[in-house]
Amino acid sequence: MKYFWFGIIALLCFSSCDKEENLPLELTSEGLVGKWELYQYQGNTGADDYRTAYEPTGKILTFFANGKLNAVEFFECDEGEYQVADHILTLVFDCEEEVPEMTYSMKRENGDLAISPRTPSMCIEGCAYIFKRIE
């Protein structure tokens, strides 16, 4: 009888959900690879903290394994490159207009990616863009 229960426990352990979905977000270049959509913005008016509704915005960042970046309706420029080091995301754009290099602090927020501007335009009272992986 005890072998029966060992078998049931082993079966339950090995029949869990898809392991890819259960893995935590890695704050590395490899962990960012994929398509991310802006779902929420959080900030501060100087008096109160606020958050927008958690819903799709159509603003998409796609991070490629080769270090390239594609942005849809998020920055002034659509294409560029990215680097990640010590939870800092650096974006360098490749467009005709001169767009300054941008850096963001990265963190996990409930399985989503939260990035907060560092330079050139920081949020004095704190703000973050919350992205959800869509692919």
C-alpha positions in Angstrom: 0.0 0.0 0.0 2.8 2.4 0.8 4.2 1.9 -2.8 0.8 3.0 -4.1 1.0 6.4 -2.2 4.6 6.9 -3.3 3.5 6.3 -6.9 0.6 8.8 -6.6 2.9 11.5 -5.1 5.5 10.9 -7.8 2.8 11.1 -10.5 1.6 14.4 -9.1 5.1 15.9 -9.0 5.9 15.0 -12.6 2.5 16.0 -14.1 2.6 19.7 -13.1 1.8 22.5 -15.6 4.1 23.5 -18.3 7.5 24.2 -16.8 8.2 27.2 -19.1 5.3 29.1 -17.6 6.3 28.3 -14.0 9.8 29.7 -14.4 10.4 33.1 -12.8 11.4 36.0 -15.0 15.2 36.3 -15.2 16.4 39.9 -15.2 19.1 39.1 -17.8 19.4 39.6 -21.6 18.3 36.0 -22.1 15.4 36.4 -19.7 14.0 39.4 -21.7 14.0 37.7 -25.1 10.5 37.8 -26.4 7.6 40.2 -26.9 6.4 42.4 -24.1 3.4 44.7 -24.0 2.9 47.7 -21.7 0.1 46.9 -19.4 0.3 49.5 -16.7 2.0 52.7 -15.7 2.6 53.7 -12.1 3.7 57.1 -10.9 3.4 59.9 -8.4 1.8 63.3 -8.9 3.9 64.7 -6.1 1.1 64.2 -3.6 -0.4 60.8 -4.4 0.8 57.5 -6.0 -1.3 56.2 -8.8 -1.6 53.3 -11.2 -3.3 53.0 -14.5 -5.7 50.1 -15.2 -3.9 46.8 -15.9 -4.8 46.3 -19.6 -3.1 45.9 -23.0 -2.0 49.2 -24.6 -0.6 48.2 -28.0 2.8 49.5 -27.0 5.2 46.6 -27.5 8.9 46.0 -27.0 10.5 43.0 -28.6 13.9 41.8 -27.4 15.8 39.6 -29.7 18.5 37.1 -28.7 21.1 39.0 -30.8 20.8 42.2 -28.6 18.4 43.9 -31.1 15.3 45.7 -30.0 12.1 46.6 -31.8 9.6 49.0 -30.3 6.0 49.7 -31.4 4.4 53.0 -30.3 6.6 53.3 -27.3 9.7 55.4 -28.2 10.4 58.0 -30.9 12.4 55.4 -32.7 11.4 51.8 -33.5 14.8 50.0 -33.7 17.8 49.7 -31.6 19.9 47.6 -29.3 19.8 46.7 -25.7 22.1 45.5 -22.9 21.5 44.2 -19.4 23.9 44.4 -16.5 23.2 44.3 -12.8 19.4 44.8 -13.3 20.0 47.8 -15.5 18.5 47.9 -19.0 20.3 50.1 -21.5 18.7 51.1 -24.8 20.5 52.6 -27.7 18.4 53.5 -30.7 19.3 53.4 -34.4 17.4 56.1 -36.2 17.9 59.3 -38.1 16.9 61.6 -35.2 19.3 61.7 -32.4 17.8 59.8 -29.5 19.8 59.7 -26.3 20.8 56.4 -24.7 18.3 55.4 -22.1 18.8 53.4 -19.0 16.1 51.8 -16.8 16.2 49.9 -13.5 14.5 46.5 -13.9 12.6 44.5 -11.3 9.9 41.8 -11.2 6.4 42.7 -10.2 4.0 39.8 -9.9 5.7 38.0 -12.8 5.7 41.0 -15.0 8.7 43.2 -16.0 8.8 46.7 -14.3 11.2 49.2 -15.7 11.9 52.6 -14.1 13.7 55.4 -16.0 17.2 56.3 -14.8 18.6 58.6 -17.4 18.1 61.0 -19.3 14.6 61.6 -17.8 14.2 60.2 -14.3 11.0 60.3 -12.3 11.7 62.3 -9.2 8.8 60.8 -7.3 9.2 57.4 -8.7 7.5 55.8 -11.7 7.5 52.5 -13.6 6.3 50.9 -16.8 4.8 47.4 -16.2 5.2 45.0 -19.2 3.6 41.6 -19.6 5.2 38.9 -21.7 2.9 38.2 -24.6 5.1 35.8 -26.6 
